């Protein structure tokens, strides 16, 4: 005789009319260890290949003002930040290496 699971037992004791055959046999089986699965490799957007995120935290007002300025100029926020970084690099006599994004 097959050992019943807690769910099947609870259903029977509650007076439910679900037949025992309707309960999935998988509920009665011991979980099987999964084989080693390779982590899924996410496909990157072409614009993000060979780049790394730079995350900074500022007050919400800074974000709003930056987005508004980018909108007024008809530019991407990424391009505005690249311009700012290049100005900072120039101030400290470093190569201006932040790539600019051209609007389409």
MARLUM-131740 format. One record per residue (C-alpha): chain; residue in one letter; x, y, z. Coordinates in pm, whole numbers, plus 50000, padded with zeros to 5 digits. Layout:
# residues N
<atom A,a,<X,Y,Z>>;
...
# end
This chain:
# residues 104
<atom A,x,<50000,50000,50000>>;
<atom A,x,<50129,50344,49905>>;
<atom A,x,<50197,50594,50179>>;
<atom A,x,<49959,50892,50157>>;
<atom A,x,<50083,51246,50186>>;
<atom A,x,<49968,51510,50429>>;
<atom A,x,<49765,51686,50161>>;
<atom A,x,<49569,51374,50068>>;
<atom A,x,<49510,51295,50433>>;
<atom A,x,<49387,51649,50503>>;
<atom A,x,<49153,51635,50204>>;
<atom A,x,<49001,51307,50323>>;
<atom A,x,<48955,51430,50679>>;
<atom A,x,<48792,51753,50560>>;
<atom A,x,<48518,51561,50382>>;
<atom A,x,<48634,51672,50037>>;
<atom A,x,<48498,51473,49747>>;
<atom A,x,<48820,51469,49541>>;
<atom A,x,<48910,51107,49461>>;
<atom A,x,<49253,50992,49574>>;
<atom A,x,<49346,50916,49211>>;
<atom A,x,<49305,51287,49128>>;
<atom A,x,<49586,51378,49365>>;
<atom A,x,<49916,51399,49181>>;
<atom A,x,<50143,51101,49249>>;
<atom A,x,<50433,51346,49257>>;
<atom A,x,<50307,51464,49596>>;
<atom A,x,<50381,51120,49739>>;
<atom A,x,<50730,51083,49598>>;
<atom A,x,<51050,51188,49764>>;
<atom A,x,<51210,51488,49596>>;
<atom A,x,<51493,51390,49366>>;
<atom A,x,<51818,51587,49382>>;
<atom A,x,<51859,51796,49068>>;
<atom A,x,<52157,51745,48845>>;
<atom A,x,<52403,52030,48832>>;
<atom A,x,<52252,52289,48603>>;
<atom A,x,<52472,52543,48431>>;
<atom A,x,<52365,52899,48516>>;
<atom A,x,<52165,53055,48237>>;
<atom A,x,<52366,53300,48035>>;
<atom A,x,<52157,53606,47965>>;
<atom A,x,<52187,53760,47623>>;
<atom A,x,<52305,54117,47657>>;
<atom A,x,<52166,54400,47452>>;
<atom A,x,<52418,54500,47187>>;
<atom A,x,<52455,54844,47348>>;
<atom A,x,<52557,54684,47678>>;
<atom A,x,<52824,54449,47549>>;
<atom A,x,<53171,54520,47685>>;
<atom A,x,<53034,54770,47937>>;
<atom A,x,<52996,54772,48314>>;
<atom A,x,<52731,54945,48522>>;
<atom A,x,<52836,55234,48744>>;
<atom A,x,<52578,55269,49018>>;
<atom A,x,<52557,55580,49234>>;
<atom A,x,<52293,55699,49476>>;
<atom A,x,<52170,56057,49496>>;
<atom A,x,<51855,56223,49628>>;
<atom A,x,<51546,56190,49408>>;
<atom A,x,<51566,56560,49314>>;
<atom A,x,<51905,56504,49146>>;
<atom A,x,<51755,56230,48931>>;
<atom A,x,<51453,56441,48838>>;
<atom A,x,<51669,56737,48744>>;
<atom A,x,<51905,56522,48535>>;
<atom A,x,<51614,56363,48347>>;
<atom A,x,<51453,56703,48292>>;
<atom A,x,<51778,56849,48161>>;
<atom A,x,<51825,56555,47926>>;
<atom A,x,<51468,56601,47801>>;
<atom A,x,<51517,56975,47748>>;
<atom A,x,<51831,56904,47546>>;
<atom A,x,<51672,56616,47355>>;
<atom A,x,<51945,56381,47471>>;
<atom A,x,<51976,56052,47659>>;
<atom A,x,<52061,56061,48030>>;
<atom A,x,<52355,55830,47948>>;
<atom A,x,<52495,56095,47714>>;
<atom A,x,<52456,56369,47975>>;
<atom A,x,<52639,56157,48233>>;
<atom A,x,<52914,56073,47980>>;
<atom A,x,<52960,56445,47915>>;
<atom A,x,<52982,56514,48287>>;
<atom A,x,<53236,56235,48339>>;
<atom A,x,<53448,56358,48048>>;
<atom A,x,<53445,56711,48194>>;
<atom A,x,<53557,56568,48528>>;
<atom A,x,<53832,56364,48359>>;
<atom A,x,<53952,56674,48169>>;
<atom A,x,<53963,56877,48491>>;
<atom A,x,<54199,56620,48641>>;
<atom A,x,<54397,56585,48317>>;
<atom A,x,<54279,56233,48241>>;
<atom A,x,<54174,56093,47904>>;
<atom A,x,<53810,56164,47821>>;
<atom A,x,<53712,55801,47773>>;
<atom A,x,<53338,55803,47849>>;
<atom A,x,<53167,55719,47517>>;
<atom A,x,<52892,55954,47406>>;
<atom A,x,<52559,55816,47285>>;
<atom A,x,<52430,55971,46968>>;
<atom A,x,<52057,56044,46954>>;
<atom A,x,<51868,55883,46670>>;
# end
